[in-house]
Amino acid sequence: MTVTTRAVTWLRYDDLGAEVAEITLDGGRLRARSTAVGASPVPYRSELVLKTGAGLVTSRLAIETRGLGWSRRLDLRRSNAGVWTADTAVEGAVDLPDPGGDMSAFGDALDPDVELCPLLNTLPVLRHGLLDGGSAPELVMIWVELPSLALHRSLQRYTSRGQTGDENHVVRFEERGPDGEEFAQDIVFDRDGIVLDYPEIARRIG
């Protein structure tokens, strides 16, 4: 069984942040760590740990965000029975929404999706074999807002657009957020299913 380990850096298109991630793909499982910085709505740094079980279904996402005089933690877990739980902690005062959310809204979700983080797009693309074509059914995601760590329900679709001449792959991403707002982009993935270019969000550098 091939184990692939990668280190990548993404730079946000709005020039307000960047993220560096270490990713290990081991058969049908993924492990990753990342560090990100952002400047809006307040300056912050985030540390993320992601782990999946078999079939690239998330088992744990732990995130800590911190800024001047404050910090927040979210420990999001999915049991083998498909039950999500979220433990949160807050230190200091900052004008942000409370972390966490109503976990009963996410019973049909397999993954989280972290705001402005290209790392999480890898999971549905690989799980549904979209590097080989086709499409995924509409997916429920636990959308994690940064840096507040508030949780929202997001409906997403992924559809293959085919391979480019340099062996990269284009996948159409469509999202309907909790307020009904819609967003769509053609995301470019490399042969391992890791984001190269996510227009309006971030592009890989180096």
MIKOL-987388 format. One record per residue: x, y, z of N, C-alpha, C, CB in turn; residue number from 1. Coordinates in nm, 4 decimals. Glycine has a CB too. Layout:
// residues N
        n.u        n.v        n.w       ca.u       ca.v       ca.w        c.u        c.v        c.w       cb.u       cb.v       cb.w   resi
          X          Y          Z          X          Y          Z          X          Y          Z          X          Y          Z    NUM
...
//
This chain:
// residues 206
        n.u        n.v        n.w       ca.u       ca.v       ca.w        c.u        c.v        c.w       cb.u       cb.v       cb.w   resi
     0.0846    -0.1190     0.0000     0.0000     0.0000     0.0000     0.0888     0.1250     0.0000    -0.0961     0.0000     0.1232      1
     0.0601     0.2163    -0.0909     0.1407     0.3373    -0.1044     0.0998     0.4413    -0.0005     0.1271     0.3954    -0.2459      2
     0.1992     0.4972     0.0668     0.1758     0.6069     0.1601     0.2361     0.7330     0.0994     0.2373     0.5766     0.3015      3
     0.1543     0.8369     0.0859     0.1987     0.9631     0.0278     0.1992     1.0702     0.1354     0.1083     1.0048    -0.0909      4
     0.3122     1.1369     0.1528     0.3230     1.2467     0.2490     0.3622     1.3733     0.1746     0.4265     1.2141     0.3610      5
     0.2879     1.4804     0.1983     0.3109     1.6061     0.1269     0.3135     1.7226     0.2254     0.2019     1.6288     0.0194      6
     0.3920     1.8238     0.1914     0.3894     1.9517     0.2624     0.3577     2.0593     0.1596     0.5264     1.9808     0.3363      7
     0.2530     2.1371     0.1842     0.2088     2.2362     0.0870     0.1786     2.3679     0.1567     0.0850     2.1863     0.0105      8
     0.1850     2.4762     0.0780     0.1525     2.6093     0.1285     0.0539     2.6758     0.0341     0.2802     2.6959     0.1444      9
    -0.0537     2.7308     0.0917    -0.1516     2.8059     0.0135    -0.1478     2.9527     0.0549    -0.2942     2.7472     0.0321     10
    -0.1600     3.0396    -0.0445    -0.1682     3.1840    -0.0217    -0.3070     3.2300    -0.0631    -0.0569     3.2616    -0.1009     11
    -0.3738     3.3006     0.0246    -0.5088     3.3462    -0.0052    -0.5091     3.4540    -0.1130    -0.5754     3.3986     0.1209     12
    -0.6117     3.4526    -0.1959    -0.6226     3.5501    -0.3046    -0.6455     3.6913    -0.2538    -0.7346     3.5113    -0.3978     13
    -0.7063     3.7058    -0.1362    -0.7305     3.8404    -0.0842    -0.6097     3.8980    -0.0111    -0.8495     3.8387     0.0086     14
    -0.4986     3.8219    -0.0109    -0.3739     3.8651     0.0547    -0.3891     3.8869     0.2047    -0.3243     3.9924    -0.0088     15
    -0.4924     3.8263     0.2638    -0.5165     3.8444     0.4069    -0.4828     3.7203     0.4881    -0.6604     3.8823     0.4305     16
    -0.4108     3.6239     0.4268    -0.3760     3.5057     0.5031    -0.3046     3.4015     0.4206    -0.4981     3.4462     0.5631     17
    -0.2545     3.2991     0.4889    -0.1841     3.1871     0.4250    -0.1956     3.0663     0.5154    -0.0340     3.2216     0.3968     18
    -0.1683     2.9484     0.4580    -0.1769     2.8242     0.5342    -0.0695     2.7283     0.4858    -0.3176     2.7603     0.5213     19
    -0.0055     2.6585     0.5784     0.0889     2.5525     0.5451     0.0383     2.4236     0.6087     0.2342     2.5872     0.5940     20
     0.0410     2.3138     0.5307    -0.0159     2.1873     0.5780     0.0790     2.0720     0.5499    -0.1520     2.1610     0.5118     21
     0.0790     1.9749     0.6401     0.1471     1.8469     0.6195     0.0385     1.7408     0.6105     0.2504     1.8149     0.7357     22
     0.0370     1.6668     0.4995    -0.0730     1.5756     0.4677    -0.0169     1.4363     0.4422    -0.1536     1.6258     0.3443     23
    -0.0769     1.3356     0.5023    -0.0398     1.1963     0.4782    -0.1623     1.1203     0.4289     0.0181     1.1304     0.6070     24
    -0.1504     1.0611     0.3093    -0.2540     0.9763     0.2522    -0.2061     0.8327     0.2607    -0.2868     1.0165     0.1049     25
    -0.2818     0.7503     0.3300    -0.2428     0.6114     0.3542    -0.3611     0.5224     0.3192    -0.1974     0.5893     0.5028     26
    -0.3675     0.4777     0.1934    -0.4826     0.4003     0.1495    -0.6068     0.4855     0.1555    -0.4999     0.2746     0.2345     27
    -0.7080     0.4379     0.2261    -0.8329     0.5116     0.2381    -0.8406     0.5991     0.3601    -0.9459     0.4180     0.2393     28
    -0.7261     0.6419     0.4117    -0.7224     0.7281     0.5297    -0.6347     0.8502     0.5041    -0.6708     0.6502     0.6518     29
    -0.6629     0.9565     0.5778    -0.5848     1.0800     0.5659    -0.5589     1.1355     0.7042    -0.6579     1.1848     0.4777     30
    -0.4386     1.1859     0.7252    -0.4025     1.2601     0.8460    -0.3380     1.3906     0.8021    -0.3061     1.1771     0.9388     31
    -0.3644     1.4971     0.8742    -0.3075     1.6264     0.8344    -0.2970     1.7192     0.9541    -0.3924     1.6918     0.7241     32
    -0.1999     1.8080     0.9451    -0.1843     1.9189     1.0375    -0.1629     2.0453     0.9554    -0.0658     1.8946     1.1368     33
    -0.2163     2.1557     1.0019    -0.1919     2.2804     0.9309    -0.1858     2.3966     1.0284    -0.3003     2.3048     0.8257     34
    -0.1167     2.5001     0.9843    -0.1098     2.6273     1.0560    -0.1500     2.7366     0.9588     0.0336     2.6534     1.1152     35
    -0.2420     2.8221     1.0000    -0.2873     2.9308     0.9145    -0.2826     3.0622     0.9914    -0.4298     2.9035     0.8619     36
    -0.2687     3.1697     0.9169    -0.2799     3.3036     0.9742    -0.3792     3.3821     0.8900    -0.1406     3.3759     0.9799     37
    -0.4494     3.4727     0.9557    -0.5460     3.5569     0.8870    -0.5522     3.6941     0.9502    -0.6834     3.4925     0.8881     38
    -0.6066     3.7898     0.8757    -0.6113     3.9277     0.9236    -0.7528     3.9811     0.9384    -0.5344     4.0163     0.8306     39
    -0.8545     3.9001     0.9069    -0.9919     3.9466     0.9106    -1.0831     3.8340     0.9614    -1.0369     3.9953     0.7704     40
    -1.1809     3.8662     1.0461    -1.2243     3.9985     1.0927    -1.1364     4.0566     1.2017    -1.3647     3.9909     1.1426     41
    -1.0494     3.9728     1.2599    -0.9466     4.0188     1.3533    -0.8213     3.9379     1.3224    -0.9917     4.0019     1.5050     42
    -0.7023     3.9887     1.3542    -0.5817     3.9077     1.3320    -0.5854     3.7803     1.4162    -0.4549     3.9892     1.3652     43
    -0.5524     3.6654     1.3521    -0.5570     3.5397     1.4251    -0.4585     3.4398     1.3663    -0.6984     3.4819     1.4234     44
    -0.4297     3.3387     1.4458    -0.3529     3.2217     1.4022    -0.4360     3.0983     1.4352    -0.2106     3.2157     1.4715     45
    -0.4346     2.9990     1.3476    -0.5093     2.8766     1.3751    -0.4187     2.7554     1.3591    -0.6316     2.8651     1.2822     46
    -0.4431     2.6549     1.4427    -0.3741     2.5256     1.4349    -0.4809     2.4183     1.4181    -0.2850     2.4984     1.5632     47
    -0.4642     2.3324     1.3183    -0.5654     2.2338     1.2833    -0.5050     2.0942     1.2798    -0.6292     2.2677     1.1484     48
    -0.5782     1.9976     1.3313    -0.5411     1.8558     1.3210    -0.6620     1.7814     1.2665    -0.4952     1.7965     1.4607     49
    -0.6416     1.7057     1.1592    -0.7484     1.6319     1.0936    -0.7123     1.4847     1.0861    -0.7754     1.6881     0.9532     50
    -0.8097     1.3991     1.1153    -0.7885     1.2547     1.1050    -0.9144     1.1911     1.0504    -0.7507     1.1928     1.2426     51
    -0.8974     1.0985     0.9540    -1.0127     1.0258     0.9029    -1.0024     0.8785     0.9394    -1.0244     1.0428     0.7508     52
    -1.1155     0.8104     0.9304    -1.1163     0.6661     0.9385    -1.1103     0.6084     0.7980    -1.2409     0.6157     1.0138     53
    -1.1496     0.4832     0.7843    -1.1511     0.4186     0.6537    -1.2505     0.4886     0.5622    -1.1859     0.2694     0.6670     54
    -1.2193     0.4892     0.4323    -1.3078     0.5528     0.3365    -1.3020     0.7035     0.3393    -1.4464     0.5093     0.3603     55
    -1.1980     0.7603     0.4028    -1.1776     0.9047     0.4086    -1.2957     0.9775     0.4718    -1.1528     0.9588     0.2696     56
    -1.3587     0.9136     0.5707    -1.4643     0.9777     0.6478    -1.4036     1.0343     0.7750    -1.5793     0.8779     0.6804     57
    -1.4269     1.1602     0.8012    -1.3637     1.2279     0.9141    -1.4007     1.1614     1.0469    -1.4040     1.3756     0.9164     58
    -1.2996     1.1384     1.1290    -1.3238     1.0909     1.2651    -1.2974     1.2009     1.3676    -1.2362     0.9691     1.2952     59
    -1.2031     1.2940     1.3355    -1.1753     1.4017     1.4299    -1.1182     1.5240     1.3578    -1.0780     1.3536     1.5385     60
    -1.1656     1.6405     1.3964    -1.1077     1.7678     1.3560    -1.0906     1.8517     1.4813    -1.1968     1.8412     1.2496     61
    -0.9682     1.8870     1.5132    -0.9393     1.9732     1.6281    -0.8779     2.1025     1.5775    -0.8440     1.9025     1.7298     62
    -0.9327     2.2148     1.6202    -0.8811     2.3462     1.5781    -0.8681     2.4365     1.7000    -0.9744     2.4118     1.4710     63
    -0.7586     2.5092     1.7020    -0.7417     2.6163     1.8007    -0.7134     2.7455     1.7258    -0.6264     2.5836     1.9023     64
    -0.7840     2.8513     1.7594    -0.7559     2.9837     1.7057    -0.7195     3.0754     1.8210    -0.8772     3.0394     1.6260     65
    -0.6302     3.1692     1.7935    -0.5922     3.2630     1.8979    -0.5497     3.3950     1.8364    -0.4797     3.2053     1.9844     66
    -0.5695     3.4997     1.9144    -0.5285     3.6340     1.8760    -0.4862     3.7104     2.0000    -0.6423     3.7080     1.8020     67
    -0.4852     3.8412     1.9906    -0.4393     3.9247     2.1016    -0.5351     3.9150     2.2198    -0.4252     4.0709     2.0568     68
    -0.4944     3.8441     2.3249    -0.5730     3.8358     2.4470    -0.6867     3.7363     2.4443    -0.6272     3.9670     2.4778     69
    -0.6942     3.6485     2.3435    -0.8046     3.5528     2.3366    -0.7605     3.4239     2.2677    -0.9245     3.6141     2.2625     70
    -0.8338     3.3166     2.2949    -0.8134     3.1900     2.2239    -0.9422     3.1095     2.2288    -0.6952     3.1088     2.2855     71
    -0.9561     3.0180     2.1313    -1.0733     2.9305     2.1233    -1.0294     2.7926     2.0777    -1.1804     2.9885     2.0270     72
    -1.1009     2.6917     2.1249    -1.0716     2.5544     2.0827    -1.2004     2.4830     2.0459    -0.9971     2.4771     2.1938     73
    -1.1905     2.4005     1.9419    -1.3006     2.3163     1.8974    -1.2473     2.1761     1.8743    -1.3670     2.3729     1.7684     74
    -1.3114     2.0777     1.9363    -1.2763     1.9375     1.9159    -1.4013     1.8683     1.8616    -1.2250     1.8693     2.0499     75
    -1.3997     1.8440     1.7311    -1.5149     1.7899     1.6602    -1.4875     1.6434     1.6286    -1.5446     1.8710     1.5298     76
    -1.5768     1.5535     1.6735    -1.5547     1.4097     1.6553    -1.6801     1.3436     1.5991    -1.5145     1.3433     1.7890     77
    -1.6551     1.2403     1.5162    -1.7638     1.1587     1.4616    -1.7412     1.0142     1.5049    -1.7712     1.1703     1.3049     78
    -1.8409     0.9550     1.5702    -1.8290     0.8180     1.6178    -1.8490     0.7198     1.5031    -1.9302     0.7907     1.7297     79
    -1.8201     0.5930     1.5285    -1.8420     0.4900     1.4276    -1.9896     0.4767     1.3916    -1.7885     0.3565     1.4765     80
    -2.0759     0.5198     1.4815    -2.2199     0.5167     1.4565    -2.2693     0.6408     1.3823    -2.2944     0.5028     1.5875     81
    -2.1770     0.7330     1.3506    -2.2139     0.8518     1.2759    -2.2646     0.9670     1.3597    -2.3155     0.8169     1.1778     82
    -2.2383     0.9635     1.4895    -2.2836     1.0699     1.5797    -2.1714     1.1708     1.5990    -2.3290     1.0116     1.7167     83
    -2.2016     1.2988     1.5734    -2.1049     1.4064     1.5901    -2.1159     1.4677     1.7295    -2.1254     1.5140     1.4827     84
    -2.0008     1.5000     1.7876    -1.9965     1.5760     1.9116    -1.8961     1.6892     1.8953    -1.9593     1.4850     2.0327     85
    -1.9153     1.7953     1.9704    -1.8247     1.9103     1.9631    -1.7987     1.9625     2.1033    -1.8835     2.0225     1.8731     86
    -1.6728     1.9627     2.1440    -1.6311     2.0243     2.2687    -1.5642     2.1574     2.2354    -1.5350     1.9306     2.3493     87
    -1.5995     2.2607     2.3084    -1.5437     2.3930     2.2832    -1.4900     2.4538     2.4120    -1.6492     2.4851     2.2208     88
    -1.3969     2.5476     2.3950    -1.3416     2.6225     2.5077    -1.3093     2.7629     2.4607    -1.2150     2.5526     2.5661     89
    -1.3276     2.8591     2.5490    -1.3046     3.0004     2.5167    -1.2239     3.0637     2.6285    -1.4391     3.0766     2.4958     90
    -1.1223     3.1387     2.5909    -1.0463     3.2182     2.6870    -1.0339     3.3603     2.6332    -0.9052     3.1558     2.7135     91
    -1.0486     3.4580     2.7219    -1.0386     3.5971     2.6805    -1.1652     3.6451     2.6120    -0.9206     3.6156     2.5886     92
    -1.1662     3.7729     2.5758    -1.2833     3.8354     2.5152    -1.2483     3.8879     2.3767    -1.3369     3.9494     2.6043     93
    -1.3380     3.8597     2.2798    -1.3222     3.9104     2.1443    -1.4622     3.9142     2.0822    -1.2221     3.8207     2.0591     94
    -1.4852     4.0088     1.9937    -1.6165     4.0278     1.9339    -1.6356     3.9305     1.8174    -1.6341     4.1736     1.8863     95
    -1.6669     3.8046     1.8523    -1.6906     3.6993     1.7542    -1.8090     3.6146     1.8000    -1.5636     3.6113     1.7347     96
    -1.8767     3.5459     1.7056    -1.9826     3.4527     1.7466    -1.9275     3.3428     1.8365    -2.0500     3.3906     1.6235     97
    -2.0150     3.2810     1.9134    -1.9734     3.1719     2.0009    -1.9301     3.0511     1.9180    -2.0875     3.1331     2.0971     98
    -1.8318     2.9749     1.9653    -1.7918     2.8533     1.8947    -1.8976     2.7439     1.9102    -1.6559     2.8034     1.9468     99
    -1.8920     2.6435     1.8202    -1.9847     2.5319     1.8277    -2.1165     2.5625     1.7612    -2.0080     2.4937     1.9702    100
    -2.2147     2.4761     1.7843    -2.3462     2.4923     1.7234    -2.4364     2.3768     1.7603    -2.3346     2.5036     1.5716    101
    -2.5539     2.3719     1.6966    -2.6536     2.2680     1.7220    -2.6124     2.1417     1.6475    -2.7962     2.3143     1.6785    102
    -2.5574     2.0428     1.7188    -2.5043     1.9239     1.6544    -2.6135     1.8361     1.5934    -2.4244     1.8439     1.7536    103
    -2.7389     1.8546     1.6317    -2.8473     1.7756     1.5733    -2.8678     1.8072     1.4259    -2.9764     1.7997     1.6493    104
    -2.8120     1.9196     1.3790    -2.8272     1.9583     1.2384    -2.7304     1.8856     1.1467    -2.8078     2.1070     1.2234    105
    -2.6377     1.8068     1.2039    -2.5294     1.7503     1.1228    -2.5280     1.5977     1.1206    -2.3972     1.8001     1.1738    106
    -2.6391     1.5346     1.1538    -2.6409     1.3901     1.1626    -2.6079     1.3190     1.0331    -2.7726     1.3462     1.2090    107
    -2.6345     1.3827     0.9167    -2.6073     1.3200     0.7882    -2.4768     1.3678     0.7260    -2.7208     1.3464     0.6937    108
    -2.3926     1.4364     0.8022    -2.2647     1.4862     0.7507    -2.1544     1.3827     0.7699    -2.2262     1.6181     0.8202    109
    -2.0630     1.3756     0.6728    -1.9453     1.2898     0.6841    -1.8193     1.3696     0.7134    -1.9267     1.2098     0.5570    110
    -1.8215     1.4997     0.6808    -1.7000     1.5802     0.6928    -1.7322     1.7204     0.7400    -1.6258     1.5859     0.5598    111
    -1.6312     1.7875     0.7969    -1.6379     1.9313     0.8163    -1.5788     2.0014     0.6939    -1.5632     1.9731     0.9456    112
    -1.6012     2.1308     0.6850    -1.5382     2.2139     0.5825    -1.4999     2.3443     0.6503    -1.6340     2.2384     0.4582    113
    -1.3721     2.3693     0.6624    -1.3238     2.4860     0.7363    -1.3118     2.6057     0.6421    -1.1874     2.4559     0.8037    114
    -1.3626     2.7183     0.6847    -1.3599     2.8399     0.6043    -1.2180     2.8718     0.5573    -1.4167     2.9573     0.6841    115
    -1.2041     2.9013     0.4271    -1.0784     2.9456     0.3664    -0.9668     2.8413     0.3744    -1.0324     3.0726     0.4329    116
    -1.0024     2.7144     0.3962    -0.9028     2.6075     0.4118    -0.9168     2.5078     0.2967    -0.9196     2.5352     0.5495    117
    -0.8249     2.5069     0.1983    -0.8357     2.4153     0.0845    -0.8151     2.2684     0.1218    -0.7356     2.4540    -0.0204    118
    -0.7603     2.2413     0.2379    -0.7296     2.1050     0.2784    -0.8525     2.0146     0.2761    -0.6690     2.1051     0.4163    119
    -0.9662     2.0632     0.3252    -1.0835     1.9775     0.3441    -1.1492     1.9365     0.2129    -1.1846     2.0480     0.4306    120
    -1.1241     2.0094     0.1038    -1.1835     1.9717    -0.0247    -1.1300     1.8395    -0.0780    -1.1588     2.0803    -0.1264    121
    -1.0158     1.7968    -0.0285    -0.9570     1.6700    -0.0718    -1.0462     1.5510    -0.0363    -0.8192     1.6521    -0.0089    122
    -1.1134     1.5554     0.0782    -1.1855     1.4382     0.1274    -1.2971     1.3927     0.0334    -1.2433     1.4678     0.2633    123
    -1.3946     1.4787    -0.0018    -1.5006     1.4304    -0.0917    -1.4508     1.3974    -0.2318    -1.6100     1.5335    -0.1013    124
    -1.3494     1.4681    -0.2797    -1.2975     1.4420    -0.4143    -1.2364     1.3026    -0.4233    -1.1931     1.5477    -0.4531    125
    -1.1565     1.2643    -0.3239    -1.0962     1.1314    -0.3261    -1.1982     1.0230    -0.2905    -0.9779     1.1257    -0.2295    126
    -1.2838     1.0493    -0.1923    -1.3787     0.9476    -0.1492    -1.4732     0.9068    -0.2621    -1.4587     0.9981    -0.0301    127
    -1.5113     1.0028    -0.3469    -1.6047     0.9751    -0.4553    -1.5348     0.9521    -0.5894    -1.7028     1.0889    -0.4681    128
    -1.4018     0.9391    -0.5874    -1.3281     0.9046    -0.7079    -1.3379     1.0069    -0.8196    -1.3752     0.7749    -0.7578    129
    -1.3474     1.1352    -0.7857    -1.3718     1.2376    -0.8863    -1.2504     1.2684    -0.9725    -1.4180     1.3627    -0.8199    130
    -1.1329     1.2210    -0.9348    -1.0170     1.2369    -1.0221    -1.0299     1.1476    -1.1456    -0.8872     1.2042    -0.9456    131
    -1.1215     1.0519    -1.1401    -1.1475     0.9636    -1.2537    -1.2765     0.9993    -1.3258    -1.1533     0.8196    -1.2073    132
    -1.3382     1.1124    -1.2893    -1.4619     1.1553    -1.3529    -1.5815     1.1353    -1.2625    -1.4827     1.0810    -1.4821    133
    -1.6982     1.1729    -1.3131    -1.8222     1.1531    -1.2394    -1.8566     1.2690    -1.1474    -1.8138     1.0275    -1.1596    134
    -1.9484     1.2427    -1.0564    -1.9938     1.3458    -0.9630    -2.0301     1.2810    -0.8309    -2.1147     1.4241    -1.0202    135
    -2.0379     1.3621    -0.7284    -2.0802     1.3160    -0.5964    -2.2235     1.3614    -0.5731    -1.9857     1.3697    -0.4843    136
    -2.2982     1.2888    -0.4904    -2.4318     1.3370    -0.4536    -2.4200     1.4628    -0.3690    -2.5110     1.2280    -0.3772    137
    -2.5313     1.5301    -0.3488    -2.5279     1.6479    -0.2621    -2.4822     1.6061    -0.1226    -2.6677     1.7171    -0.2560    138
    -2.3843     1.6793    -0.0694    -2.3222     1.6446     0.0574    -2.3556     1.7480     0.1634    -2.1711     1.6319     0.0414    139
    -2.3817     1.7001     0.2833    -2.3977     1.7887     0.3987    -2.2618     1.8036     0.4659    -2.5048     1.7332     0.4995    140
    -2.2197     1.9258     0.4876    -2.0922     1.9544     0.5532    -2.1150     2.0363     0.6801    -1.9974     2.0292     0.4571    141
    -2.0279     2.0133     0.7771    -2.0246     2.0989     0.8961    -1.9263     2.2109     0.8655    -1.9829     2.0182     1.0270    142
    -1.9796     2.3264     0.8332    -1.8949     2.4388     0.7926    -1.8455     2.5121     0.9176    -1.9728     2.5363     0.6983    143
    -1.7125     2.5210     0.9314    -1.6496     2.5799     1.0495    -1.6041     2.7209     1.0153    -1.5296     2.4932     1.0989    144
    -1.6608     2.8179     1.0811    -1.6265     2.9580     1.0564    -1.4966     2.9936     1.1285    -1.7413     3.0515     1.1023    145
    -1.4093     3.0655     1.0592    -1.2846     3.1133     1.1193    -1.2895     3.2636     1.1381    -1.1639     3.0746     1.0326    146
    -1.2356     3.3141     1.2492    -1.1714     3.2410     1.3594    -1.2653     3.2073     1.4750    -1.0565     3.3210     1.4120    147
    -1.3970     3.2299     1.4572    -1.4896     3.2122     1.5697    -1.5066     3.0662     1.6098    -1.6245     3.2706     1.5348    148
    -1.4943     2.9721     1.5109    -1.5199     2.8285     1.5285    -1.6683     2.7990     1.5479    -1.4409     2.7752     1.6479    149
    -1.7536     2.8915     1.5030    -1.8972     2.8650     1.4987    -1.9253     2.7631     1.3879    -1.9782     2.9971     1.4753    150
    -2.0259     2.6776     1.4070    -2.0592     2.5703     1.3138    -2.1903     2.5996     1.2423    -2.0679     2.4361     1.3874    151
    -2.1915     2.5714     1.1107    -2.3095     2.5933     1.0287    -2.3290     2.4736     0.9352    -2.2969     2.7254     0.9480    152
    -2.4507     2.4513     0.8912    -2.4822     2.3465     0.7951    -2.4627     2.4006     0.6535    -2.6274     2.2944     0.8152    153
    -2.3905     2.3258     0.5713    -2.3621     2.3656     0.4336    -2.3940     2.2497     0.3412    -2.2142     2.4100     0.4171    154
    -2.4603     2.2768     0.2278    -2.4898     2.1765     0.1260    -2.3957     2.1975     0.0073    -2.6393     2.1844     0.0811    155
    -2.3251     2.0924    -0.0338    -2.2225     2.1060    -0.1358    -2.2347     1.9969    -0.2418    -2.0845     2.1022    -0.0723    156
    -2.1929     2.0316    -0.3649    -2.1842     1.9359    -0.4753    -2.0469     1.9456    -0.5400    -2.2958     1.9613    -0.5800    157
    -1.9932     1.8296    -0.5803    -1.8664     1.8214    -0.6505    -1.8887     1.7436    -0.7802    -1.7568     1.7539    -0.5616    158
    -1.8435     1.8004    -0.8928    -1.8602     1.7360    -1.0230    -1.7311     1.7475    -1.1020    -1.9778     1.7990    -1.1016    159
    -1.6804     1.6356    -1.1522    -1.5560     1.6369    -1.2296    -1.5743     1.7142    -1.3600    -1.5093     1.4932    -1.2592    160
    -1.4747     1.7963    -1.3931    -1.4702     1.8669    -1.5206    -1.3636     1.8085    -1.6124    -1.4442     2.0155    -1.4981    161
    -1.2948     1.7041    -1.5649    -1.1955     1.6385    -1.6485    -1.0531     1.6761    -1.6135    -1.2209     1.6706    -1.7910    162
    -0.9606     1.6151    -1.6861    -0.8175     1.6316    -1.6619    -0.7597     1.7368    -1.7549    -0.7437     1.4983    -1.6800    163
    -0.6637     1.8121    -1.7061    -0.5945     1.9107    -1.7880    -0.4725     1.8460    -1.8522    -0.5534     2.0340    -1.7036    164
    -0.4068     1.9191    -1.9414    -0.2924     1.8639    -2.0137    -0.1742     1.8295    -1.9257    -0.2486     1.9596    -2.1175    165
    -0.1653     1.8883    -1.8064    -0.0524     1.8635    -1.7164    -0.0886     1.7641    -1.6064    -0.0049     1.9947    -1.6541    166
    -0.1901     1.6802    -1.6308    -0.2319     1.5731    -1.5401    -0.2973     1.6241    -1.4122    -0.1135     1.4882    -1.5044    167
    -0.3324     1.7511    -1.4093    -0.4137     1.7997    -1.2991    -0.5605     1.7776    -1.3324    -0.3852     1.9493    -1.2706    168
    -0.6466     1.7989    -1.2339    -0.7887     1.7700    -1.2506    -0.8708     1.8912    -1.2069    -0.8294     1.6439    -1.1697    169
    -0.9777     1.9179    -1.2809    -1.0667     2.0282    -1.2480    -1.1985     1.9703    -1.1962    -1.0904     2.1206    -1.3720    170
    -1.2419     2.0187    -1.0811    -1.3668     1.9728    -1.0195    -1.4533     2.0950    -0.9913    -1.3395     1.8911    -0.8877    171
    -1.5771     2.0916    -1.0372    -1.6716     2.1991    -1.0099    -1.7249     2.1857    -0.8677    -1.7877     2.1976    -1.1121    172
    -1.7139     2.2936    -0.7919    -1.7614     2.2980    -0.6539    -1.8797     2.3936    -0.6478    -1.6477     2.3423    -0.5553    173
    -1.9905     2.3469    -0.5886    -2.1090     2.4307    -0.5711    -2.1560     2.4189    -0.4262    -2.2227     2.3894    -0.6705    174
    -2.1890     2.5329    -0.3678    -2.2277     2.5339    -0.2265    -2.3503     2.6208    -0.2054    -2.1119     2.5837    -0.1386    175
    -2.4380     2.5744    -0.1170    -2.5491     2.6554    -0.0683    -2.5354     2.6651     0.0819    -2.6877     2.5951    -0.1091    176
    -2.5106     2.7853     0.1293    -2.4822     2.8069     0.2702    -2.6065     2.8117     0.3561    -2.4058     2.9328     0.2874    177
    -2.5893     2.8335     0.4864    -2.7015     2.8296     0.5810    -2.8052     2.9383     0.5571    -2.6497     2.8414     0.7211    178
    -2.7669     3.0484     0.4945    -2.8606     3.1570     0.4666    -2.9131     3.1523     0.3234    -2.7941     3.2909     0.4923    179
    -2.8857     3.0416     0.2524    -2.9319     3.0276     0.1157    -2.8399     3.0871     0.0118    -3.0637     3.0888     0.1028    180
    -2.7300     3.1494     0.0553    -2.6369     3.2075    -0.0407    -2.5668     3.0969    -0.1183    -2.5337     3.2974     0.0305    181
    -2.5403     3.1226    -0.2473    -2.4799     3.0226    -0.3342    -2.3415     3.0664    -0.3785    -2.5683     2.9965    -0.4558    182
    -2.2540     2.9677    -0.3962    -2.1154     2.9927    -0.4355    -2.0713     2.8778    -0.5247    -2.0212     3.0071    -0.3102    183
    -1.9961     2.9074    -0.6310    -1.9482     2.8022    -0.7203    -1.8130     2.8420    -0.7786    -2.0506     2.7749    -0.8336    184
    -1.7239     2.7431    -0.7926    -1.5925     2.7646    -0.8522    -1.5427     2.6342    -0.9126    -1.4918     2.8182    -0.7473    185
    -1.4560     2.6436    -1.0128    -1.3847     2.5280    -1.0665    -1.2502     2.5192    -0.9944    -1.3656     2.5391    -1.2229    186
    -1.2314     2.4154    -0.9134    -1.1103     2.3978    -0.8329    -1.0155     2.3031    -0.9055    -1.1447     2.3432    -0.6908    187
    -0.8877     2.3375    -0.9076    -0.7858     2.2538    -0.9712    -0.7149     2.1716    -0.8634    -0.6833     2.3410    -1.0514    188
    -0.7109     2.0381    -0.8838    -0.6454     1.9446    -0.7921    -0.5270     1.8782    -0.8632    -0.7463     1.8370    -0.7407    189
    -0.4229     1.8426    -0.7868    -0.3127     1.7673    -0.8457    -0.3473     1.6187    -0.8476    -0.1811     1.7919    -0.7677    190
    -0.2542     1.5356    -0.8908    -0.2822     1.3928    -0.9085    -0.3091     1.3206    -0.7769    -0.1665     1.3265    -0.9791    191
    -0.2702     1.3815    -0.6627    -0.2987     1.3229    -0.5322    -0.4312     1.3708    -0.4745    -0.1872     1.3550    -0.4360    192
    -0.4988     1.4621    -0.5446    -0.6246     1.5150    -0.4941    -0.6092     1.6304    -0.3984    -0.6999     1.4081    -0.4280    193
    -0.4949     1.6981    -0.4020    -0.4689     1.8138    -0.3156    -0.4853     1.9413    -0.3976    -0.3258     1.8065    -0.2524    194
    -0.5490     2.0398    -0.3407    -0.5838     2.1622    -0.4141    -0.4588     2.2359    -0.4617    -0.6688     2.2549    -0.3261    195
    -0.4609     2.2690    -0.5912    -0.3590     2.3566    -0.6495    -0.4093     2.4999    -0.6584    -0.3182     2.3065    -0.7885    196
    -0.5321     2.5156    -0.7050    -0.5866     2.6497    -0.7264    -0.7363     2.6486    -0.6979    -0.5587     2.6987    -0.8712    197
    -0.7760     2.7297    -0.6017    -0.9155     2.7449    -0.5645    -0.9493     2.8918    -0.5858    -0.9427     2.6987    -0.4154    198
    -0.9988     2.9297    -0.7055    -1.0210     3.0708    -0.7380    -1.1033     3.1418    -0.6314    -1.0904     3.0830    -0.8726    199
    -1.0612     3.2631    -0.6015    -1.1193     3.3512    -0.5000    -1.0842     3.3101    -0.3570    -1.2690     3.3543    -0.5155    200
    -1.0316     3.1900    -0.3380    -0.9989     3.1450    -0.2031    -0.8472     3.1408    -0.1827    -1.0602     3.0063    -0.1765    201
    -0.7766     3.0470    -0.2481    -0.6323     3.0344    -0.2253    -0.5679     2.9569    -0.3411    -0.6039     2.9632    -0.0892    202
    -0.4398     2.9799    -0.3593    -0.3616     2.9061    -0.4596    -0.2346     2.8541    -0.3936    -0.3272     2.9966    -0.5831    203
    -0.1881     2.7408    -0.4432    -0.0680     2.6810    -0.3872     0.0560     2.7534    -0.4404    -0.0617     2.5303    -0.4204    204
     0.1542     2.7711    -0.3542     0.2788     2.8371    -0.3946     0.3961     2.7451    -0.3597     0.2943     2.9772    -0.3245    205
     0.5097     2.7708    -0.4237     0.6287     2.6922    -0.3964     0.6302     2.5634    -0.4759     0.6386     2.6618    -0.2492    206
//
